[in-house]
Amino acid sequence: MLLKSSLDIQKSIGKGQPKMLGLVPTMGALHDGHLSLISKAKSECDITVVSIFVNPTQFNNPKDLSNYPRNLEQDVEAIKQLGRDILIYAPDVDDIYPNGPQTENFDFGIISKYMEGQYRQGHFQGVGTVLKKLFELVKPHRAYFGEKDYQQLAIVKKLVQITNQPVDIIGCETYREPNGLAKSSRNKLLSNDEKSEASIIFKCLNLAKTHFKENSISEIKKKVKSIFNHKENFKLEYFEIADEEDLIPTQDFIETKKYRAFIAAYCNEVRLIDNMPLN
């Protein structure tokens, strides 16, 4: 069922009286990764709400917002294939932001400082703003997010903590193309050749995973930069190895800590991100 207003979604949830209500927030342009989140939610919840909303407050680049892929008809058809007990909430901007798009300020602490927080100023405040609204509107028991946006996943967990939202945040494994490229809505903006070449992102993460115990972090970073220097259509924005807990980039490994490699790169105009656990 496709619903466009907050009133309709609340009425439909009320009719269903679910004991376990799941939410999968998306910006549309759904791919297999999204569909796996929806399937997981459906298997664990009586009713699943899938929100489809390209949130203007989380874009720090107007061109990026206007270029973001949108195809509501295809998204609705893909969700219908997953069966019943799924409500699709696809609001207009006015429904989410009746007074115009405005961003709330949240103190996410150190986890928002580096990587995406550094290169996309205001991004996490926009993410926090829209998710707080969705959580208050839908009142889910569980909300499902992919680990491809690992830093965002940490931000969402922090948001729930600081706003006292009674929702469990479920992180789900990254879905990948056969060549390792993380499934992403932005992949729809890539040509087949670009998709093929974009496997270097996954290769760089694997390189870090293979060598992180025998090479220093600075050596790994040099190797990654060298790989990108030989790719004409690609520009590395950042490559960091960070503590999984506080997401602070590190230069030294400590045996007792868990680390992840994080990467952001441009393929021509398309920005791609990914990450991988190292130990």
Buried (B, 14 or more C-beta within 10 A) or exposed (E): EBBEEBEBBBEBBEEEEBEEBBBBBBBBBBBEBBBBBBBBBBEBBBBBBBBBBBBBBBBEEEEBBEBBBBBBEEBBEBBEEBEEBBBBBBBEBEBBBEEEBEBEEBEBEEBBBBBBBBBBEBBBBBBBBBBBBBBEBBBBBBBBBBBBBBBBBBBBBBBBEEBEBEBBBBBBEBBBBEBBBBBBBBBBBBEEEBBEBBBBBBBBBEBBBEBBEEBEBEEBBEBBEEBBEEBEEBBBBBBBBBBBEBBEBBEEBEEEEEBBBBBBBBBEEBBBBBBBEBE
